[in-house]
C-alpha cells in the first residue's frame, strides 16, 4: 500500500513558499520538496523493513511540522509570480562588427554575467551557471532549480538570483540557498553589499533583506518595472520607469530622486557615479552624492545594458538593435559596432575586454583595445572561437546537507568552529573558536541549521554590520 503526506510552508511576509511531500511504498520512502508550483527535487531511500520505512517517514514529517509546515491540498496555492523579461533584437545598423575573440552558447536566454580577475560567470533561464577562464575554457557548471535573473558579486562572494525566489551563494564548491524572497515580490534585479540583499521588483518596489535572511525595510518608487538596483556603504540606488532614486542604507529616508528620459532598463555603478540605461536611447551618469546629471551618452536605440571601464574613463552601452557603443567620459561617442550575435542584455568590462551576454544566451568576449577596435572599423576582425563544453565537465547542484568530519580528528589548522543556538525562537550561528567577537552572528545557510549542531568552516570574515561571513567549504562536526 502507498501512503502520501503533503505539507506546505507559506508565509508571504517571511518569504517561505515551499512544499514537502513524503510517500511510503512498502520499504521505499520518497521525499519530494521545493517551491510551491514547481516540480521540485526527489530523494528516495530503501529500508530493511516496512516498519523502519514508516518510522523514518514519520520522523521526517515531524521535523517539518516543528518548522511550521502544515498539511495542505496540492495546487491550493499558486506558484510565486515570475516575469521573464520580454526582449526583442533587431539587426545592427553599425557598419562594422566588433572584434569577437570567442563566444560560448549557453543554450538558453541569459541575463546574468560577472567577470573578475580569475573567471567569467554566466547564468541562463534554464537555471545553469557556467564559469569560464578568460581564454573561454569552461571550468564548471552549476545546476540551479530555476531560471537565473542575475549574477552579482559582493567582494569574494558570488550570488545567483533565481526565479524560484531564492538567491544562491556560489562561492563554495556546492551552492547554498542564502536568501529567500517573499512570494509577493516578482524579482527583476538584485544587488548585495556587505551581506545585505537589495531587491527591485516588477511593481516598482525596493525590498531590503539582512544577512539573517530577514526583512529589513521596503519602499515604493516613483514608477514600476524596476530593472536597476545598486548599493554601496552610502546608499541604495534604485531605478524604475520614473527615474533613479537613492535611499539611505538603513531605510530612514530618500536621499535624492532624478527623473530620466525614459524608463530605466539597466544600472551600473562606479565609486562616485551611477549609470542608468534607458528606453529613450540614453545612458545617464548621475553623481552619487547629489543625483545631479553629470553626462548623457546618446545611442541610436533603447539601451538594454551598460558598463564602464574602471573609474568611468570609458562608458559602454548595448542597444536592442544588436549594437555596442563606447563613449568617452564626457559623453563623446568613440565607436559603434555590431555585436555579431544579438543584443547585449548584460555586459562588463575587464582588462581591455568587453564581455556581453546576448539575447540568444551567448557569452561574447570582445577585444576592446584601441588597436583591435581601429582594425575592426576598417573591416579586419579575428576569427571568433566557438567554445564547446567538455565531456566531463563538473556539475554542482544546491546542497541541503554537508559532509561530516570526525571530531576525534581535530579540525584543520586555521579553520573555525561554529555552533547553532536557539535564540528567541530562531536558530542563530555563533563562533566557538577563540579570537572572535563574542555575540556576533554568522551568516549561514538556513537549510543546514540545526540547534546544537557544530560545523567547521575554512574562514570567517567580519562584515560592517557586525556579523561574520563564511568563506570556503562547510563541514559538520560529528
C-alpha positions as CSV (number, residue, x, y, z in Angstrom):
1,X,0.0,0.0,0.0
2,X,1.2,3.5,-0.8
3,X,0.6,6.5,1.5
4,X,1.4,10.1,0.8
5,X,1.7,13.1,3.1
6,X,1.8,16.6,1.6
7,X,2.9,19.7,3.6
8,X,3.3,23.3,2.8
9,X,5.0,26.3,4.4
10,X,3.8,29.6,3.1
11,X,4.5,32.8,4.9
12,X,4.3,35.7,2.5
13,X,5.8,38.2,4.9
14,X,8.8,36.0,5.6
15,X,9.4,34.6,2.1
16,X,8.7,30.9,2.7
17,X,6.7,29.3,0.0
18,X,7.7,25.7,0.0
19,X,6.2,22.2,-0.1
20,X,7.4,18.9,1.3
21,X,5.8,15.6,0.3
22,X,6.6,12.1,1.8
23,X,5.5,8.9,0.0
24,X,5.8,5.5,1.6
25,X,5.5,2.4,-0.7
26,X,6.5,-0.7,1.2
27,X,10.1,-0.3,2.3
28,X,10.7,2.7,0.0
29,X,10.4,6.3,1.2
30,X,10.4,9.1,-1.4
31,X,10.7,12.7,-0.4
32,X,9.8,15.5,-2.9
33,X,10.4,19.1,-2.0
34,X,10.8,22.5,-3.5
35,X,9.0,25.8,-4.2
36,X,5.2,25.7,-4.4
37,X,4.2,25.4,-8.1
38,X,7.4,23.8,-9.2
39,X,8.2,20.1,-9.8
40,X,10.8,20.1,-7.0
41,X,13.5,17.6,-6.3
42,X,13.1,14.0,-5.2
43,X,15.2,11.8,-2.9
44,X,14.4,8.1,-2.5
45,X,15.6,5.7,0.3
46,X,15.1,2.0,0.9
47,X,14.8,0.4,4.3
48,X,15.2,-3.2,5.6
49,X,11.5,-3.4,6.8
50,X,8.2,-1.6,6.3
51,X,8.2,-0.6,10.0
52,X,11.6,1.1,9.6
53,X,10.4,2.9,6.5
54,X,7.3,4.2,8.3
55,X,9.4,5.3,11.3
56,X,11.9,7.2,9.0
57,X,9.0,8.9,7.2
58,X,7.3,9.8,10.4
59,X,10.5,11.4,11.7
60,X,10.9,13.5,8.5
61,X,7.3,14.7,8.7
62,X,7.6,15.6,12.4
63,X,10.8,17.6,11.7
64,X,8.9,19.6,9.1
65,X,5.9,20.2,11.3
66,X,8.1,21.6,14.0
67,X,9.5,24.1,11.5
68,X,6.0,25.3,10.7
69,X,4.9,23.1,7.8
70,X,1.2,22.1,7.8
71,X,-1.0,19.6,5.8
72,X,-2.3,21.2,2.6
73,X,-4.0,20.4,-0.6
74,X,-1.6,20.3,-3.5
75,X,-2.5,23.0,-6.0
76,X,-4.4,25.1,-3.5
77,X,-1.7,27.8,-3.5
78,X,-0.4,29.4,-6.7
79,X,3.3,29.5,-7.6
80,X,5.1,32.7,-6.9
81,X,4.8,35.3,-9.7
82,X,7.6,35.3,-12.2
83,X,8.2,37.7,-15.0
84,X,10.7,36.8,-17.7
85,X,11.9,39.9,-19.4
86,X,10.4,40.1,-22.9
87,X,13.1,41.3,-25.3
88,X,13.5,41.9,-29.0
89,X,16.6,42.2,-31.0
90,X,16.9,43.8,-34.4
91,X,19.9,43.6,-36.8
92,X,22.6,46.1,-36.1
93,X,22.8,49.3,-38.1
94,X,26.6,49.6,-37.4
95,X,28.8,49.5,-40.5
96,X,31.4,47.2,-38.9
97,X,31.3,44.2,-36.5
98,X,33.1,44.1,-33.1
99,X,36.3,42.1,-32.8
100,X,34.9,39.0,-31.1
101,X,37.7,36.7,-29.6
102,X,35.4,33.9,-28.5
103,X,31.8,33.1,-27.8
104,X,30.0,30.4,-25.7
105,X,26.4,29.5,-26.3
106,X,24.7,28.6,-23.0
107,X,21.7,27.0,-24.7
108,X,19.1,29.3,-23.2
109,X,18.3,33.0,-22.9
110,X,20.7,34.6,-20.4
111,X,20.8,37.8,-18.3
112,X,23.4,37.1,-15.6
113,X,27.1,37.9,-16.1
114,X,30.0,38.6,-13.7
115,X,33.7,38.9,-14.6
116,X,36.6,39.1,-12.1
117,X,40.4,38.6,-12.3
118,X,40.0,34.8,-12.3
119,X,36.8,33.8,-14.0
120,X,33.8,34.8,-16.2
121,X,30.4,33.7,-14.9
122,X,27.2,33.5,-17.0
123,X,23.7,32.3,-15.9
124,X,20.7,31.5,-18.1
125,X,17.0,30.9,-17.8
126,X,17.4,27.1,-17.7
127,X,19.0,27.6,-14.3
128,X,22.5,26.9,-15.4
129,X,25.5,28.9,-14.4
130,X,28.8,28.3,-16.1
131,X,32.3,29.5,-15.1
132,X,34.9,30.1,-17.8
133,X,38.5,31.3,-17.9
134,X,39.4,34.5,-19.8
135,X,40.5,32.3,-22.6
136,X,37.0,30.9,-22.9
137,X,37.7,27.5,-21.5
138,X,34.6,26.2,-19.5
139,X,35.6,25.2,-16.0
140,X,32.4,24.1,-14.2
141,X,28.6,24.2,-14.3
142,X,26.1,24.9,-11.5
143,X,22.6,23.4,-12.0
144,X,20.1,25.6,-10.1
145,X,16.4,24.8,-9.7
146,X,15.1,27.7,-11.7
147,X,16.0,30.5,-14.2
148,X,18.8,32.9,-13.3
149,X,17.7,36.5,-13.1
150,X,21.1,38.0,-12.5
151,X,24.6,37.3,-11.1
152,X,26.1,39.7,-8.5
153,X,29.3,39.9,-6.6
154,X,29.9,41.1,-3.1
155,X,33.7,41.0,-2.6
156,X,34.7,37.4,-2.7
157,X,31.1,36.0,-2.7
158,X,29.1,35.3,-5.9
159,X,25.3,35.1,-5.8
160,X,22.7,34.0,-8.4
161,X,19.2,35.3,-8.1
162,X,16.7,32.8,-9.4
163,X,13.0,32.7,-10.4
164,X,12.3,30.3,-7.5
165,X,12.7,33.3,-5.2
166,X,16.0,32.2,-3.8
167,X,19.4,33.7,-4.0
168,X,22.2,31.1,-4.2
169,X,25.7,31.5,-2.9
170,X,28.1,30.1,-5.5
171,X,31.3,30.9,-3.6
172,X,32.0,27.3,-2.5
173,X,32.1,24.1,-4.4
174,X,28.4,23.4,-3.6
175,X,25.9,26.2,-3.9
176,X,23.7,27.0,-0.9
177,X,20.4,29.0,-0.8
178,X,21.5,32.1,1.1
179,X,18.2,34.2,0.9
180,X,14.6,33.6,0.3
181,X,12.5,36.4,-1.1
182,X,8.8,37.0,-0.2
183,X,6.4,35.4,-2.6
184,X,4.7,38.7,-3.3
185,X,7.9,40.1,-4.8
186,X,8.3,39.5,-8.5
187,X,12.1,39.8,-8.8
188,X,13.6,41.9,-11.6
189,X,17.1,42.6,-10.3
190,X,19.3,42.2,-7.2
191,X,22.4,43.6,-5.6
192,X,24.2,42.6,-2.4
193,X,26.5,44.8,-0.3
194,X,28.2,43.6,2.9
195,X,25.7,40.7,3.1
196,X,22.6,42.9,2.8
197,X,20.4,42.0,-0.1
198,X,18.5,44.6,-2.2
199,X,15.7,43.5,-4.4
200,X,14.0,45.5,-7.2
201,X,10.7,44.2,-8.5
202,X,8.0,44.4,-11.1
203,X,5.7,46.6,-9.1
204,X,8.3,49.3,-8.6
205,X,9.3,48.4,-5.0
206,X,12.6,48.1,-3.3
207,X,13.0,45.4,-0.6
208,X,16.0,45.0,1.6
209,X,16.8,41.8,3.5
210,X,19.6,41.4,6.1
211,X,22.3,38.8,6.5
212,X,20.0,36.6,8.6
213,X,17.6,36.4,5.6
214,X,15.1,38.6,7.5
215,X,13.2,41.6,6.1
216,X,14.6,45.0,7.0
217,X,12.6,47.6,5.1
218,X,10.9,48.3,1.7
219,X,10.0,51.4,-0.3
220,X,7.8,52.0,-3.3
221,X,9.4,54.0,-6.1
222,X,8.0,56.6,-8.4
223,X,7.2,54.1,-11.2
224,X,7.2,50.4,-11.9
225,X,9.3,47.7,-13.6
226,X,12.4,48.3,-11.5
227,X,15.4,46.8,-13.5
228,X,18.1,48.7,-11.6
229,X,19.4,48.4,-8.1
230,X,23.0,49.0,-7.0
231,X,24.3,49.5,-3.5
232,X,27.4,50.8,-1.6
233,X,28.1,51.9,2.0
234,X,26.3,55.2,1.5
235,X,23.1,54.4,-0.3
236,X,20.9,52.0,-2.3
237,X,20.5,53.3,-5.9
238,X,17.2,52.2,-7.5
239,X,15.8,52.8,-11.0
240,X,12.4,52.2,-12.4
241,X,10.1,53.8,-15.0
242,X,10.1,57.0,-13.0
243,X,13.8,57.6,-12.9
244,X,16.6,56.9,-10.3
245,X,16.2,57.3,-6.5
246,X,18.9,57.0,-3.8
247,X,17.8,55.7,-0.4
248,X,19.7,55.7,2.9
249,X,21.1,52.1,3.6
250,X,19.0,51.8,6.8
251,X,15.8,52.8,5.0
252,X,15.4,56.0,7.0
253,X,14.7,58.2,4.0
254,X,15.1,59.2,0.4
255,X,18.4,61.0,-0.3
256,X,17.5,62.2,-3.8
257,X,15.5,61.5,-6.9
258,X,16.4,62.2,-10.5
259,X,13.8,61.7,-13.4
260,X,15.2,60.2,-16.6
261,X,14.1,60.5,-20.1
262,X,12.5,57.1,-20.5
263,X,12.2,54.1,-18.2
264,X,15.4,52.7,-16.6
265,X,16.3,49.3,-18.1
266,X,19.7,48.7,-16.6
267,X,22.1,50.2,-14.0
268,X,25.8,50.3,-13.3
269,X,27.9,51.9,-10.6
270,X,31.4,53.3,-10.1
271,X,32.9,54.8,-7.0
272,X,31.4,58.3,-7.4
273,X,28.6,57.8,-10.0
274,X,25.8,55.6,-11.0
275,X,24.8,54.9,-14.7
276,X,21.2,54.3,-15.9
277,X,20.5,52.9,-19.3
278,X,17.0,53.9,-20.5
279,X,14.4,53.1,-23.1
280,X,14.9,56.6,-24.6
281,X,18.2,55.7,-26.1
282,X,20.4,57.2,-23.4
283,X,22.7,56.4,-20.6
284,X,22.7,58.9,-17.7
285,X,25.6,59.4,-15.4
286,X,24.4,60.6,-12.0
287,X,26.5,61.9,-9.1
288,X,26.1,59.5,-6.2
289,X,26.1,62.3,-3.6
290,X,23.5,64.6,-5.2
291,X,21.8,62.8,-8.1
292,X,23.0,65.6,-10.4
293,X,23.2,64.5,-14.1
294,X,26.9,64.7,-15.0
295,X,26.8,63.4,-18.5
296,X,24.4,61.8,-21.0
297,X,25.5,59.2,-23.6
298,X,23.3,59.0,-26.7
299,X,22.6,55.8,-28.5
300,X,20.5,55.1,-31.6
301,X,18.1,52.6,-30.0
302,X,16.8,51.7,-26.5
303,X,19.6,50.8,-24.1
304,X,19.4,47.2,-22.7
305,X,22.7,47.3,-20.8
306,X,25.7,49.5,-19.8
307,X,29.0,49.3,-18.1
308,X,32.2,51.3,-17.7
309,X,36.0,50.8,-17.5
310,X,37.5,51.4,-14.0
311,X,36.7,54.9,-12.8
312,X,34.3,55.6,-15.7
313,X,37.0,56.6,-18.2
314,X,35.1,54.7,-20.9
315,X,31.3,54.1,-20.9
316,X,29.9,51.2,-22.9
317,X,26.2,50.5,-23.9
318,X,24.3,47.8,-25.7
319,X,21.1,48.6,-27.5
320,X,18.1,46.5,-28.7
321,X,19.5,46.6,-32.3
322,X,22.5,44.3,-31.7
323,X,24.9,47.2,-31.4
324,X,27.5,48.1,-28.8
325,X,28.9,51.6,-28.1
326,X,31.9,53.1,-26.5
327,X,31.9,56.7,-25.2
328,X,34.5,59.0,-23.6
329,X,33.8,60.0,-20.0
330,X,32.4,63.4,-21.2
331,X,29.8,61.8,-23.5
332,X,31.6,61.8,-26.8
333,X,30.8,58.7,-28.8
334,X,34.0,57.0,-29.8
335,X,32.6,54.0,-31.7
336,X,29.6,51.9,-32.6
337,X,29.9,48.3,-33.7
338,X,27.6,45.3,-34.3
339,X,27.8,42.5,-31.7
340,X,27.6,39.9,-34.4
341,X,25.1,37.9,-32.3
342,X,22.1,39.6,-30.8
343,X,21.6,42.4,-28.4
344,X,23.6,42.6,-25.1
345,X,21.3,42.1,-22.1
346,X,24.2,42.5,-19.6
347,X,27.8,43.5,-20.0
348,X,31.0,44.0,-18.1
349,X,34.4,45.4,-19.0
350,X,37.6,43.8,-17.7
351,X,41.3,44.4,-18.8
352,X,40.6,45.8,-22.3
353,X,37.9,43.2,-23.0
354,X,34.2,43.7,-23.1
355,X,32.1,40.7,-22.1
356,X,28.5,40.6,-23.3
357,X,25.6,38.1,-22.8
358,X,23.2,38.4,-25.7
359,X,19.5,37.8,-26.4
360,X,20.3,34.3,-27.7
361,X,22.1,33.3,-24.5
362,X,25.6,33.6,-25.8
363,X,28.5,34.9,-23.7
364,X,30.7,37.0,-26.1
365,X,34.2,38.2,-25.4
366,X,35.1,41.3,-27.4
367,X,38.6,42.7,-27.8
368,X,38.0,46.4,-26.7
369,X,41.7,47.5,-27.1
370,X,42.3,50.6,-29.2
371,X,44.2,48.7,-31.8
372,X,41.5,46.0,-32.2
373,X,38.7,48.5,-32.5
374,X,40.6,50.5,-35.1
375,X,41.2,47.3,-37.1
376,X,37.5,46.4,-36.8
377,X,36.4,49.8,-38.1
378,X,38.5,49.1,-41.2
379,X,36.9,45.6,-41.6
380,X,39.6,43.4,-40.0
381,X,38.4,41.2,-37.2
382,X,39.7,38.0,-35.7
383,X,38.1,34.6,-36.4
384,X,35.9,34.1,-33.3
385,X,36.5,30.8,-31.5
386,X,33.3,28.9,-30.7
387,X,33.7,27.4,-27.2
388,X,32.4,23.8,-26.6
389,X,31.5,22.1,-23.3
390,X,34.0,19.5,-22.1
391,X,32.6,16.0,-22.0
392,X,33.5,15.5,-18.3
393,X,32.5,19.0,-17.1
394,X,32.0,19.1,-13.3
395,X,28.3,20.0,-12.4
396,X,27.3,21.2,-8.9
397,X,23.7,21.3,-7.6
398,X,22.5,23.1,-4.5
399,X,23.2,21.3,-1.2
400,X,20.9,20.8,1.7
401,X,23.4,18.7,3.7
402,X,27.2,18.9,4.2
403,X,30.0,16.4,4.6
404,X,30.9,15.4,8.1
405,X,34.3,15.4,9.8
406,X,35.1,13.2,12.8
407,X,35.7,15.4,15.9
408,X,38.3,12.9,17.0
409,X,40.5,14.1,14.2
410,X,40.8,17.8,15.0
411,X,39.6,20.4,12.6
412,X,42.3,21.5,10.1
413,X,44.7,24.2,11.3
414,X,43.4,27.7,10.7
415,X,39.7,26.5,10.4
416,X,36.9,27.9,12.6
417,X,34.3,26.0,14.6
418,X,30.7,27.5,14.8
419,X,27.6,26.3,16.6
420,X,23.8,26.6,16.0
421,X,22.0,28.0,19.0
422,X,18.4,28.8,19.8
423,X,17.6,32.5,20.5
424,X,14.2,34.0,20.8
425,X,12.6,31.2,18.8
426,X,15.2,31.4,16.0
427,X,18.3,29.4,15.2
428,X,21.4,31.5,15.1
429,X,25.0,30.6,14.4
430,X,27.8,31.7,16.8
431,X,31.6,31.3,16.8
432,X,33.2,28.9,19.3
433,X,36.8,29.4,18.3
434,X,38.7,31.9,20.4
435,X,39.7,35.3,19.0
436,X,36.4,36.3,17.5
437,X,33.8,38.9,18.6
438,X,31.5,37.5,21.3
439,X,27.9,37.7,20.4
440,X,28.3,38.3,16.7
441,X,26.2,36.0,14.5
442,X,27.5,34.1,11.5
443,X,25.7,34.4,8.1
444,X,25.0,30.7,7.5
445,X,22.8,28.6,5.2
446,X,19.4,28.0,6.7
447,X,19.0,24.6,5.1
448,X,21.6,23.1,7.3
449,X,21.0,24.9,10.6
450,X,20.1,22.6,13.5
451,X,20.1,23.6,17.1
452,X,23.1,22.2,18.9
453,X,24.9,21.2,15.7
454,X,28.5,22.3,15.2
455,X,30.3,23.0,12.0
456,X,33.9,23.7,10.9
457,X,34.4,26.4,8.2
458,X,37.6,27.4,6.4
459,X,37.5,31.0,7.4
460,X,35.2,33.8,8.7
461,X,35.3,37.4,7.5
462,X,33.8,40.3,9.5
463,X,31.1,42.5,7.8
464,X,30.5,46.1,8.6
465,X,27.0,45.2,10.0
466,X,28.6,43.4,13.0
467,X,28.5,39.8,11.9
468,X,30.7,37.2,10.2
469,X,30.5,35.7,6.7
470,X,31.7,32.2,5.9
471,X,34.3,31.7,3.2
472,X,35.1,28.3,1.8
473,X,33.6,24.9,2.4
474,X,31.4,24.0,5.4
475,X,31.6,20.6,7.2
476,X,29.6,19.2,10.1
477,X,31.5,18.0,13.2
478,X,30.4,14.6,14.4
